[in-house]
Amino acid sequence: MTADGQLTVGLAQVDSALGDRDRNLARHRQWVAQAVDAGVKLLVFPELSLTGYFLRDLVVDSALRLDGPAMKDLLSLSGDLDVVLGAVIEEPDHRYFNASLYLSRGELVHVHRKVYLPTYGMFDEQRYLASGDRFRSFKTSFGRAGILVCEDIWHLSSAYILSLEGVDMIICPSASPGRGLSTDERLGTAESYNLVCRTYAQFLTTFFLYCNRVGYEDGANFWGGSMVIGPNGDILAQEEDADEALVVATLDLGDVRRERLANPLLRDERVE
């Protein structure tokens, strides 16, 4: 990431219609237009933003091929800004993945296939989806970034692997339902995600973008809470309510360099 300059980022905290890819794509276009008007240069949508989350038997009908005709519509979203969106993708061997796509200037830059698929409690992803097998950084116009999808961040190695690859920004699309109450009546889920995301940002001295969805599916309430976190762990912008919203923050890209000079945690790390 360059030592100087600014980047305006946006988090599209949206409610996706389950299994209705056409409707969700139309909504993506609306949010992209709103973000462009706000000066956003990187817009992040939640996990599975094109399809909804609890797909189960709808996985096959909701999937798209990276070499298929549907990609043309997705790539067109990124003419004026970079876009991260969530979709089910079908591979040539007919495996299906929960994936987040990074689009820029009409091109597909990176695909992250979710590695850790929750299959416990209310979650059953592994019954319908295949697991990704790697965490990789990628180059953007503003520096190196990496993507982790929701459950991925609950495994310490995931963010650490990205840090070893030199990322200055971690992007986390999420579809996290609210569960539990903390002592001050905030959702326990919200408390946990706040703690984990801020800890990663501070320990790895990286920007951290967390974009969660809102709305209801099968009686589950998605709590939102999307936030932009600086490399010192401070929250720069957040939507605490469970409403649709565009969260916008302008990042000083030099903050990563300054924070790493002041707190050289990565420099002193011993991984051999």
PASEBA-1860 file (N, C-alpha, C; in nm, 3 decimals):
! residues 272
1> MTADGQLT> 0.085/-0.118/0.000/0.000/0.000/0.000/0.088/0.123/0.000 ~ 0.052/0.223/-0.076/0.134/0.342/-0.085/0.138/0.416/0.048 ~ 0.248/0.486/0.072/0.266/0.555/0.200/0.176/0.676/0.211 ~ 0.136/0.732/0.099/0.054/0.852/0.101/-0.075/0.827/0.025 ~ -0.168/0.921/0.042/-0.292/0.911/-0.032/-0.407/0.865/0.054 ~ -0.526/0.874/-0.003/-0.648/0.836/0.067/-0.729/0.741/-0.020 ~ -0.813/0.663/0.047/-0.904/0.572/-0.021/-1.038/0.577/0.050 ~ -1.144/0.607/-0.022/-1.278/0.607/0.034/-1.342/0.471/0.011
9> VGLAQVDS> -1.378/0.406/0.120/-1.437/0.272/0.113/-1.582/0.278/0.156 ~ -1.660/0.183/0.106/-1.800/0.174/0.143/-1.838/0.030/0.174 ~ -1.923/0.012/0.273/-1.977/-0.119/0.308/-2.127/-0.115/0.283 ~ -2.173/-0.199/0.191/-2.316/-0.203/0.158/-2.384/-0.305/0.249 ~ -2.437/-0.257/0.360/-2.504/-0.344/0.457/-2.647/-0.366/0.408 ~ -2.668/-0.477/0.336/-2.792/-0.495/0.262/-2.866/-0.620/0.308 ~ -2.992/-0.628/0.268/-3.078/-0.745/0.288/-3.094/-0.812/0.152 ~ -3.051/-0.936/0.140/-3.060/-1.008/0.013/-3.183/-1.097/0.010
17> ALGDRDRN> -3.245/-1.108/-0.108/-3.361/-1.195/-0.127/-3.314/-1.338/-0.152 ~ -3.364/-1.431/-0.075/-3.317/-1.569/-0.081/-3.347/-1.631/-0.217 ~ -3.241/-1.673/-0.286/-3.256/-1.745/-0.411/-3.294/-1.662/-0.532 ~ -3.303/-1.530/-0.516/-3.347/-1.442/-0.626/-3.228/-1.361/-0.677 ~ -3.148/-1.423/-0.762/-3.025/-1.359/-0.808/-3.052/-1.234/-0.891 ~ -3.156/-1.237/-0.973/-3.187/-1.121/-1.058/-3.225/-0.999/-0.974 ~ -3.309/-1.020/-0.875/-3.348/-0.908/-0.788/-3.227/-0.855/-0.712 ~ -3.147/-0.945/-0.662/-3.030/-0.902/-0.586/-2.930/-0.827/-0.673
25> LARHRQWV> -2.914/-0.870/-0.798/-2.824/-0.799/-0.889/-2.874/-0.657/-0.914 ~ -3.005/-0.643/-0.931/-3.061/-0.509/-0.950/-3.034/-0.420/-0.829 ~ -3.046/-0.478/-0.710/-3.017/-0.402/-0.588/-2.868/-0.367/-0.580 ~ -2.782/-0.457/-0.625/-2.639/-0.426/-0.629/-2.613/-0.303/-0.716 ~ -2.681/-0.296/-0.829/-2.662/-0.180/-0.917/-2.702/-0.051/-0.846 ~ -2.812/-0.057/-0.771/-2.857/0.062/-0.698/-2.756/0.105/-0.593 ~ -2.702/0.008/-0.521/-2.604/0.042/-0.417/-2.473/0.091/-0.478 ~ -2.435/0.035/-0.591/-2.315/0.084/-0.660/-2.333/0.229/-0.701
33> AQAVDAGV> -2.450/0.262/-0.757/-2.476/0.400/-0.798/-2.470/0.494/-0.678 ~ -2.528/0.452/-0.565/-2.524/0.534/-0.444/-2.380/0.552/-0.396 ~ -2.302/0.446/-0.402/-2.163/0.454/-0.358/-2.081/0.545/-0.448 ~ -2.103/0.537/-0.577/-2.031/0.625/-0.670/-2.062/0.771/-0.639 ~ -2.189/0.801/-0.612/-2.228/0.938/-0.576/-2.159/0.985/-0.449 ~ -2.129/0.890/-0.358/-2.064/0.924/-0.231/-1.912/0.927/-0.243 ~ -1.860/0.905/-0.362/-1.715/0.910/-0.382/-1.641/0.784/-0.343 ~ -1.713/0.674/-0.325/-1.651/0.547/-0.283/-1.569/0.489/-0.398
41> KLLVFPEL> -1.450/0.437/-0.366/-1.364/0.373/-0.464/-1.352/0.222/-0.443 ~ -1.393/0.174/-0.327/-1.398/0.030/-0.299/-1.527/0.003/-0.223 ~ -1.615/-0.078/-0.282/-1.745/-0.108/-0.222/-1.751/-0.257/-0.191 ~ -1.785/-0.291/-0.066/-1.791/-0.429/-0.021/-1.935/-0.467/0.010 ~ -1.979/-0.579/-0.046/-2.109/-0.637/-0.014/-2.090/-0.756/0.081 ~ -2.197/-0.798/0.150/-2.185/-0.910/0.244/-2.165/-1.045/0.175 ~ -2.144/-1.145/0.256/-2.135/-1.284/0.212/-2.262/-1.324/0.138 ~ -2.246/-1.393/0.026/-2.358/-1.443/-0.055/-2.462/-1.334/-0.083
49> SLTGYFLR> -2.413/-1.215/-0.112/-2.503/-1.102/-0.134/-2.590/-1.120/-0.257 ~ -2.546/-1.200/-0.354/-2.625/-1.221/-0.476/-2.734/-1.326/-0.460 ~ -2.729/-1.403/-0.351/-2.818/-1.519/-0.342/-2.897/-1.531/-0.213 ~ -2.856/-1.464/-0.107/-2.908/-1.496/0.024/-2.828/-1.611/0.085 ~ -2.847/-1.634/0.214/-2.757/-1.724/0.287/-2.807/-1.868/0.300 ~ -2.925/-1.889/0.359/-2.970/-2.026/0.389/-3.027/-2.091/0.263 ~ -2.942/-2.119/0.166/-2.986/-2.165/0.034/-3.029/-2.312/0.034 ~ -2.953/-2.396/0.099/-2.979/-2.539/0.102/-3.002/-2.592/-0.040
57> DLVVDSAL> -3.123/-2.641/-0.071/-3.148/-2.701/-0.202/-3.150/-2.600/-0.316 ~ -3.140/-2.472/-0.285/-3.136/-2.369/-0.389/-2.994/-2.342/-0.439 ~ -2.896/-2.410/-0.382/-2.757/-2.384/-0.418/-2.734/-2.400/-0.568 ~ -2.778/-2.511/-0.625/-2.750/-2.539/-0.765/-2.813/-2.434/-0.856 ~ -2.938/-2.401/-0.832/-3.007/-2.304/-0.917/-2.954/-2.162/-0.899 ~ -2.891/-2.134/-0.787/-2.842/-1.999/-0.758/-2.698/-1.977/-0.804 ~ -2.630/-2.083/-0.842/-2.487/-2.074/-0.872/-2.461/-2.012/-1.009 ~ -2.341/-1.957/-1.024/-2.297/-1.905/-1.153/-2.159/-1.962/-1.185
65> RLDGPAMK> -2.127/-1.962/-1.313/-1.996/-2.007/-1.359/-1.909/-1.885/-1.387 ~ -1.783/-1.890/-1.346/-1.694/-1.777/-1.368/-1.669/-1.752/-1.517 ~ -1.689/-1.856/-1.598/-1.675/-1.840/-1.743/-1.811/-1.833/-1.813 ~ -1.916/-1.809/-1.735/-2.051/-1.807/-1.790/-2.100/-1.667/-1.823 ~ -2.217/-1.657/-1.887/-2.270/-1.528/-1.931/-2.306/-1.434/-1.817 ~ -2.338/-1.487/-1.698/-2.378/-1.401/-1.586/-2.264/-1.311/-1.540 ~ -2.141/-1.352/-1.567/-2.027/-1.272/-1.521/-2.022/-1.135/-1.587 ~ -2.072/-1.124/-1.709/-2.070/-0.994/-1.778/-2.145/-0.889/-1.698
73> DLLSLSGD> -2.261/-0.927/-1.643/-2.339/-0.833/-1.562/-2.266/-0.795/-1.435 ~ -2.198/-0.892/-1.374/-2.125/-0.862/-1.250/-2.007/-0.770/-1.277 ~ -1.933/-0.799/-1.381/-1.815/-0.718/-1.412/-1.852/-0.575/-1.444 ~ -1.971/-0.554/-1.499/-2.014/-0.418/-1.533/-2.033/-0.331/-1.409 ~ -2.047/-0.394/-1.292/-2.064/-0.317/-1.169/-1.938/-0.240/-1.133 ~ -1.823/-0.284/-1.185/-1.695/-0.231/-1.138/-1.632/-0.130/-1.234 ~ -1.713/-0.064/-1.314/-1.658/0.033/-1.407/-1.603/0.157/-1.340 ~ -1.668/0.202/-1.231/-1.630/0.328/-1.166/-1.568/0.309/-1.029
81> LDVVLGAV> -1.568/0.187/-0.977/-1.512/0.159/-0.846/-1.487/0.010/-0.835 ~ -1.403/-0.031/-0.741/-1.380/-0.172/-0.715/-1.496/-0.227/-0.632 ~ -1.534/-0.352/-0.658/-1.649/-0.413/-0.591/-1.612/-0.551/-0.540 ~ -1.653/-0.580/-0.417/-1.645/-0.715/-0.361/-1.787/-0.763/-0.338 ~ -1.824/-0.877/-0.395/-1.959/-0.929/-0.377/-1.953/-1.079/-0.352 ~ -2.064/-1.133/-0.299/-2.069/-1.273/-0.262/-2.161/-1.352/-0.351 ~ -2.119/-1.472/-0.391/-2.198/-1.556/-0.481/-2.163/-1.703/-0.458 ~ -2.253/-1.790/-0.504/-2.220/-1.932/-0.515/-2.163/-1.953/-0.655
89> IEEPDHRY> -2.045/-2.012/-0.663/-1.987/-2.040/-0.794/-1.977/-2.191/-0.814 ~ -2.002/-2.231/-0.939/-1.991/-2.371/-0.978/-1.862/-2.390/-1.057 ~ -1.784/-2.487/-1.016/-1.660/-2.518/-1.087/-1.688/-2.618/-1.200 ~ -1.595/-2.631/-1.294/-1.615/-2.727/-1.404/-1.639/-2.871/-1.357 ~ -1.587/-2.906/-1.238/-1.609/-3.041/-1.187/-1.738/-3.051/-1.106 ~ -1.821/-2.944/-1.113/-1.954/-2.940/-1.051/-1.950/-2.937/-0.898 ~ -1.843/-2.884/-0.844/-1.842/-2.849/-0.703/-1.892/-2.706/-0.689 ~ -1.956/-2.679/-0.577/-2.014/-2.547/-0.553/-1.946/-2.484/-0.432
97> FNASLYLS> -1.912/-2.356/-0.445/-1.838/-2.286/-0.340/-1.910/-2.158/-0.299 ~ -1.904/-2.129/-0.171/-1.941/-1.998/-0.117/-1.820/-1.908/-0.142 ~ -1.836/-1.811/-0.230/-1.719/-1.734/-0.275/-1.745/-1.584/-0.268 ~ -1.636/-1.510/-0.252/-1.639/-1.365/-0.266/-1.548/-1.327/-0.381 ~ -1.598/-1.239/-0.468/-1.528/-1.200/-0.589/-1.484/-1.055/-0.578 ~ -1.360/-1.028/-0.616/-1.309/-0.890/-0.621/-1.304/-0.848/-0.767 ~ -1.380/-0.743/-0.800/-1.393/-0.693/-0.936/-1.335/-0.553/-0.945 ~ -1.266/-0.525/-1.055/-1.207/-0.393/-1.073/-1.195/-0.361/-1.222
105> RGELVHVH> -1.248/-0.246/-1.261/-1.236/-0.198/-1.400/-1.284/-0.302/-1.500 ~ -1.393/-0.368/-1.465/-1.451/-0.466/-1.556/-1.378/-0.598/-1.563 ~ -1.289/-0.624/-1.467/-1.212/-0.748/-1.466/-1.230/-0.821/-1.333 ~ -1.219/-0.954/-1.338/-1.218/-1.035/-1.217/-1.075/-1.044/-1.166 ~ -1.049/-0.983/-1.051/-0.913/-0.975/-0.996/-0.882/-1.095/-0.907 ~ -0.979/-1.136/-0.826/-0.951/-1.240/-0.726/-1.081/-1.308/-0.686 ~ -1.071/-1.437/-0.657/-1.183/-1.515/-0.603/-1.136/-1.583/-0.475 ~ -1.209/-1.561/-0.367/-1.180/-1.635/-0.244/-1.294/-1.732/-0.219
113> RKVYLPTY> -1.261/-1.859/-0.215/-1.357/-1.964/-0.183/-1.350/-1.989/-0.033 ~ -1.460/-1.972/0.034/-1.465/-1.984/0.180/-1.406/-2.118/0.223 ~ -1.312/-2.112/0.315/-1.240/-2.232/0.358/-1.313/-2.304/0.470 ~ -1.355/-2.231/0.570/-1.417/-2.292/0.688/-1.568/-2.278/0.679 ~ -1.636/-2.391/0.657/-1.781/-2.392/0.638/-1.847/-2.437/0.768 ~ -1.920/-2.350/0.837/-1.983/-2.388/0.963/-2.091/-2.493/0.940 ~ -2.084/-2.599/1.015/-2.185/-2.705/1.008/-2.212/-2.749/1.151 ~ -2.279/-2.662/1.223/-2.314/-2.685/1.363/-2.428/-2.590/1.397
121> GMFDEQRY> -2.504/-2.622/1.501/-2.614/-2.535/1.539/-2.709/-2.512/1.423 ~ -2.733/-2.384/1.389/-2.824/-2.350/1.280/-2.757/-2.359/1.143 ~ -2.627/-2.387/1.139/-2.552/-2.381/1.014/-2.532/-2.520/0.954 ~ -2.542/-2.528/0.821/-2.523/-2.658/0.754/-2.456/-2.643/0.618 ~ -2.361/-2.550/0.608/-2.299/-2.521/0.478/-2.232/-2.642/0.415 ~ -2.167/-2.725/0.497/-2.088/-2.834/0.441/-2.174/-2.943/0.379 ~ -2.301/-2.942/0.406/-2.391/-3.039/0.342/-2.411/-3.007/0.195 ~ -2.393/-2.879/0.158/-2.428/-2.836/0.023/-2.311/-2.776/-0.055
129> LASGDRFR> -2.204/-2.740/0.014/-2.095/-2.666/-0.048/-1.960/-2.733/-0.024 ~ -1.868/-2.709/-0.114/-1.730/-2.756/-0.098/-1.647/-2.649/-0.029 ~ -1.543/-2.692/0.040/-1.455/-2.600/0.112/-1.342/-2.552/0.022 ~ -1.309/-2.424/0.031/-1.188/-2.374/-0.033/-1.066/-2.430/0.038 ~ -0.948/-2.412/-0.022/-0.829/-2.475/0.036/-0.711/-2.380/0.049 ~ -0.734/-2.248/0.039/-0.619/-2.157/0.049/-0.664/-2.016/0.083 ~ -0.568/-1.944/0.143/-0.582/-1.800/0.166/-0.471/-1.731/0.088 ~ -0.508/-1.638/0.001/-0.410/-1.572/-0.083/-0.435/-1.421/-0.086
137> SFKTSFGR> -0.328/-1.346/-0.084/-0.339/-1.202/-0.102/-0.343/-1.171/-0.251 ~ -0.378/-1.048/-0.285/-0.382/-1.007/-0.424/-0.356/-0.857/-0.432 ~ -0.313/-0.814/-0.548/-0.277/-0.675/-0.569/-0.398/-0.596/-0.617 ~ -0.415/-0.477/-0.560/-0.519/-0.385/-0.603/-0.453/-0.253/-0.643 ~ -0.533/-0.158/-0.686/-0.479/-0.028/-0.724/-0.426/0.049/-0.604 ~ -0.463/0.008/-0.482/-0.421/0.079/-0.362/-0.327/-0.003/-0.274 ~ -0.289/-0.123/-0.316/-0.200/-0.204/-0.236/-0.243/-0.349/-0.233 ~ -0.192/-0.427/-0.138/-0.225/-0.569/-0.127/-0.340/-0.588/-0.029
145> AGILVCED> -0.431/-0.678/-0.066/-0.548/-0.706/0.016/-0.570/-0.857/0.023 ~ -0.654/-0.898/0.116/-0.695/-1.037/0.127/-0.839/-1.043/0.172 ~ -0.906/-1.152/0.139/-1.047/-1.170/0.174/-1.062/-1.292/0.264 ~ -1.139/-1.276/0.371/-1.183/-1.385/0.457/-1.335/-1.377/0.464 ~ -1.404/-1.489/0.450/-1.550/-1.489/0.452/-1.599/-1.541/0.587 ~ -1.658/-1.454/0.664/-1.731/-1.486/0.788/-1.657/-1.587/0.876 ~ -1.695/-1.714/0.871/-1.637/-1.816/0.960/-1.485/-1.826/0.949 ~ -1.431/-1.785/0.834/-1.285/-1.791/0.818/-1.212/-1.716/0.929
153> IWHLSSAY> -1.269/-1.605/0.976/-1.196/-1.524/1.074/-1.193/-1.588/1.212 ~ -1.273/-1.693/1.233/-1.273/-1.759/1.363/-1.164/-1.866/1.373 ~ -1.074/-1.866/1.276/-0.958/-1.956/1.277/-0.835/-1.868/1.263 ~ -0.751/-1.868/1.366/-0.640/-1.774/1.376/-0.546/-1.778/1.256 ~ -0.527/-1.896/1.201/-0.430/-1.909/1.092/-0.470/-1.830/0.969 ~ -0.598/-1.808/0.948/-0.643/-1.746/0.823/-0.590/-1.604/0.808 ~ -0.614/-1.519/0.906/-0.566/-1.382/0.899/-0.413/-1.377/0.907 ~ -0.355/-1.468/0.983/-0.209/-1.468/0.997/-0.142/-1.503/0.865
161> ILSLEGVD> -0.198/-1.599/0.793/-0.143/-1.634/0.661/-0.146/-1.513/0.569 ~ -0.257/-1.440/0.570/-0.265/-1.320/0.486/-0.162/-1.216/0.528 ~ -0.140/-1.203/0.659/-0.041/-1.105/0.705/0.099/-1.142/0.657 ~ 0.129/-1.271/0.652/0.259/-1.316/0.603/0.275/-1.287/0.454 ~ 0.163/-1.271/0.385/0.168/-1.238/0.242/0.168/-1.088/0.218 ~ 0.178/-1.011/0.326/0.199/-0.867/0.311/0.075/-0.783/0.290 ~ -0.042/-0.830/0.336/-0.163/-0.750/0.315/-0.164/-0.627/0.406 ~ -0.222/-0.522/0.355/-0.245/-0.401/0.433/-0.393/-0.379/0.458
169> MIICPSAS> -0.476/-0.467/0.401/-0.620/-0.460/0.424/-0.678/-0.601/0.418 ~ -0.760/-0.633/0.517/-0.836/-0.758/0.516/-0.983/-0.721/0.500 ~ -1.049/-0.787/0.405/-1.189/-0.762/0.375/-1.268/-0.884/0.419 ~ -1.370/-0.864/0.503/-1.447/-0.976/0.555/-1.595/-0.959/0.526 ~ -1.645/-1.015/0.415/-1.790/-1.022/0.394/-1.850/-1.127/0.486 ~ -1.969/-1.100/0.538/-2.025/-1.187/0.642/-2.176/-1.196/0.627 ~ -2.230/-1.311/0.674/-2.375/-1.326/0.689/-2.396/-1.389/0.826 ~ -2.384/-1.307/0.928/-2.386/-1.355/1.066/-2.521/-1.327/1.132
177> PGRGLSTD> -2.596/-1.432/1.167/-2.720/-1.410/1.242/-2.689/-1.372/1.386 ~ -2.780/-1.296/1.446/-2.763/-1.256/1.585/-2.796/-1.370/1.679 ~ -2.710/-1.388/1.779/-2.732/-1.494/1.878/-2.680/-1.446/2.013 ~ -2.759/-1.469/2.118/-2.714/-1.441/2.253/-2.716/-1.294/2.288 ~ -2.727/-1.265/2.418/-2.721/-1.129/2.469/-2.605/-1.117/2.566 ~ -2.534/-1.005/2.558/-2.429/-0.978/2.655/-2.490/-0.909/2.775 ~ -2.409/-0.874/2.872/-2.460/-0.818/2.997/-2.528/-0.683/2.978 ~ -2.491/-0.608/2.873/-2.554/-0.477/2.851/-2.662/-0.484/2.745
185> ERLGTAES> -2.712/-0.606/2.719/-2.822/-0.633/2.626/-2.784/-0.613/2.480 ~ -2.656/-0.599/2.452/-2.612/-0.605/2.313/-2.603/-0.751/2.272 ~ -2.617/-0.776/2.143/-2.604/-0.912/2.095/-2.465/-0.966/2.125 ~ -2.461/-1.088/2.179/-2.332/-1.149/2.203/-2.252/-1.167/2.076 ~ -2.322/-1.195/1.965/-2.253/-1.208/1.837/-2.182/-1.080/1.799 ~ -2.250/-0.967/1.817/-2.191/-0.837/1.784/-2.067/-0.811/1.868 ~ -2.076/-0.840/1.997/-1.961/-0.820/2.086/-1.842/-0.904/2.038 ~ -1.869/-1.029/2.001/-1.761/-1.118/1.961/-1.694/-1.071/1.833
193> YNLVCRTY> -1.774/-1.034/1.734/-1.717/-0.988/1.607/-1.640/-0.858/1.625 ~ -1.693/-0.767/1.704/-1.619/-0.642/1.731/-1.481/-0.672/1.788 ~ -1.478/-0.762/1.886/-1.351/-0.795/1.953/-1.253/-0.860/1.856 ~ -1.300/-0.960/1.781/-1.211/-1.034/1.691/-1.158/-0.944/1.579 ~ -1.246/-0.868/1.515/-1.203/-0.784/1.403/-1.106/-0.676/1.448 ~ -1.133/-0.614/1.560/-1.043/-0.510/1.610/-0.909/-0.569/1.653 ~ -0.912/-0.689/1.709/-0.787/-0.754/1.750/-0.700/-0.786/1.629 ~ -0.761/-0.840/1.524/-0.683/-0.866/1.402/-0.622/-0.738/1.348
201> AQFLTTFF> -0.703/-0.632/1.340/-0.653/-0.506/1.285/-0.533/-0.456/1.365 ~ -0.542/-0.462/1.497/-0.435/-0.410/1.582/-0.311/-0.500/1.580 ~ -0.330/-0.630/1.594/-0.215/-0.720/1.600/-0.143/-0.730/1.466 ~ -0.218/-0.721/1.356/-0.158/-0.733/1.224/-0.134/-0.597/1.160 ~ -0.166/-0.491/1.233/-0.151/-0.352/1.186/-0.199/-0.338/1.042 ~ -0.326/-0.367/1.024/-0.388/-0.364/0.892/-0.527/-0.302/0.901 ~ -0.571/-0.240/0.793/-0.712/-0.202/0.785/-0.796/-0.329/0.780 ~ -0.915/-0.323/0.841/-1.005/-0.438/0.843/-1.145/-0.388/0.809
209> LYCNRVGY> -1.202/-0.441/0.701/-1.337/-0.404/0.659/-1.430/-0.522/0.684 ~ -1.527/-0.503/0.774/-1.623/-0.609/0.807/-1.760/-0.566/0.757 ~ -1.817/-0.642/0.663/-1.947/-0.608/0.606/-2.045/-0.722/0.630 ~ -2.139/-0.701/0.719/-2.241/-0.801/0.752/-2.374/-0.761/0.690 ~ -2.458/-0.858/0.665/-2.589/-0.830/0.607/-2.694/-0.806/0.715 ~ -2.813/-0.768/0.671/-2.927/-0.750/0.760/-3.045/-0.828/0.702 ~ -3.158/-0.823/0.774/-3.279/-0.890/0.728/-3.302/-1.022/0.799 ~ -3.403/-1.096/0.751/-3.442/-1.223/0.812/-3.444/-1.334/0.706
217> EDGANFWG> -3.404/-1.453/0.747/-3.420/-1.574/0.667/-3.450/-1.689/0.762 ~ -3.555/-1.764/0.734/-3.590/-1.880/0.816/-3.594/-1.847/0.965 ~ -3.642/-1.728/0.998/-3.652/-1.687/1.137/-3.524/-1.635/1.198 ~ -3.414/-1.640/1.124/-3.286/-1.588/1.173/-3.272/-1.441/1.137 ~ -3.227/-1.362/1.234/-3.210/-1.217/1.215/-3.062/-1.186/1.198 ~ -3.028/-1.125/1.083/-2.890/-1.082/1.059/-2.873/-0.941/1.115 ~ -2.772/-0.922/1.197/-2.764/-0.807/1.286/-2.687/-0.687/1.232 ~ -2.627/-0.697/1.114/-2.555/-0.581/1.060/-2.424/-0.556/1.134
225> GSMVIGPN> -2.410/-0.434/1.185/-2.289/-0.401/1.261/-2.165/-0.381/1.176 ~ -2.181/-0.356/1.046/-2.067/-0.341/0.955/-1.975/-0.230/1.003 ~ -1.843/-0.251/0.988/-1.749/-0.154/1.044/-1.619/-0.149/0.964 ~ -1.560/-0.031/0.967/-1.428/-0.006/0.909/-1.334/0.019/1.025 ~ -1.223/-0.056/1.031/-1.131/-0.050/1.144/-0.993/-0.010/1.094 ~ -0.929/0.079/1.167/-0.795/0.124/1.131/-0.688/0.028/1.180 ~ -0.564/0.044/1.135/-0.456/-0.048/1.171/-0.411/-0.039/1.316 ~ -0.469/0.051/1.394/-0.445/0.055/1.538/-0.559/-0.006/1.617
233> GDILAQEE> -0.660/-0.061/1.547/-0.773/-0.124/1.613/-0.890/-0.032/1.640 ~ -0.878/0.095/1.606/-0.988/0.189/1.627/-1.095/0.172/1.519 ~ -1.222/0.181/1.559/-1.332/0.177/1.464/-1.345/0.315/1.401 ~ -1.332/0.322/1.268/-1.339/0.448/1.196/-1.481/0.482/1.153 ~ -1.562/0.380/1.129/-1.703/0.399/1.092/-1.776/0.269/1.118 ~ -1.903/0.281/1.162/-1.981/0.160/1.191/-2.129/0.192/1.184 ~ -2.206/0.094/1.135/-2.352/0.101/1.140/-2.397/-0.001/1.244 ~ -2.435/0.047/1.361/-2.468/-0.043/1.471/-2.609/-0.100/1.460
241> DADEALVV> -2.697/-0.033/1.387/-2.835/-0.081/1.375/-2.846/-0.188/1.268 ~ -2.950/-0.270/1.279/-2.973/-0.378/1.183/-3.060/-0.329/1.068 ~ -3.020/-0.219/1.008/-3.091/-0.160/0.895/-2.999/-0.157/0.774 ~ -3.060/-0.153/0.655/-2.979/-0.134/0.536/-2.910/0.001/0.543 ~ -2.785/0.004/0.504/-2.708/0.129/0.514/-2.583/0.118/0.429 ~ -2.534/0.234/0.388/-2.403/0.243/0.324/-2.308/0.308/0.424 ~ -2.212/0.230/0.472/-2.113/0.279/0.567/-1.992/0.329/0.488 ~ -1.958/0.456/0.505/-1.851/0.517/0.426/-1.742/0.570/0.518
249> ATLDLGDV> -1.618/0.546/0.480/-1.504/0.600/0.555/-1.391/0.630/0.457 ~ -1.319/0.737/0.483/-1.202/0.770/0.402/-1.077/0.732/0.480 ~ -0.999/0.642/0.422/-0.880/0.590/0.488/-0.758/0.671/0.448 ~ -0.674/0.700/0.546/-0.542/0.755/0.519/-0.448/0.637/0.502 ~ -0.408/0.610/0.379/-0.329/0.490/0.352/-0.194/0.490/0.422 ~ -0.146/0.607/0.459/-0.020/0.616/0.532/-0.028/0.566/0.675 ~ -0.150/0.542/0.725/-0.165/0.496/0.863/-0.101/0.359/0.885 ~ -0.102/0.274/0.783/-0.041/0.142/0.798/0.109/0.156/0.824
257> RRERLANP> 0.175/0.236/0.743/0.319/0.257/0.761/0.349/0.317/0.898 ~ 0.273/0.420/0.936/0.298/0.486/1.065/0.275/0.390/1.180 ~ 0.171/0.309/1.172/0.142/0.216/1.281/0.249/0.108/1.291 ~ 0.299/0.063/1.178/0.401/-0.042/1.181/0.536/0.010/1.227 ~ 0.562/0.138/1.205/0.683/0.198/1.260/0.672/0.214/1.411 ~ 0.554/0.253/1.458/0.534/0.274/1.602/0.521/0.143/1.678 ~ 0.461/0.043/1.614/0.438/-0.087/1.678/0.482/-0.198/1.583 ~ 0.611/-0.228/1.581/0.666/-0.321/1.481/0.640/-0.468/1.515
265> LLRDERVE> 0.513/-0.502/1.536/0.478/-0.638/1.575/0.511/-0.737/1.464 ~ 0.477/-0.703/1.340/0.504/-0.795/1.230/0.654/-0.807/1.204 ~ 0.726/-0.697/1.218/0.871/-0.700/1.196/0.939/-0.800/1.289 ~ 0.893/-0.806/1.413/0.959/-0.889/1.513/0.903/-1.030/1.522 ~ 0.807/-1.063/1.438/0.746/-1.196/1.439/0.848/-1.301/1.395 ~ 0.845/-1.417/1.460/0.936/-1.527/1.426/0.851/-1.647/1.381 ~ 0.855/-1.678/1.253/0.770/-1.784/1.200/0.849/-1.908/1.157 ~ 0.982/-1.900/1.161/1.061/-2.015/1.118/1.067/-2.120/1.229
END
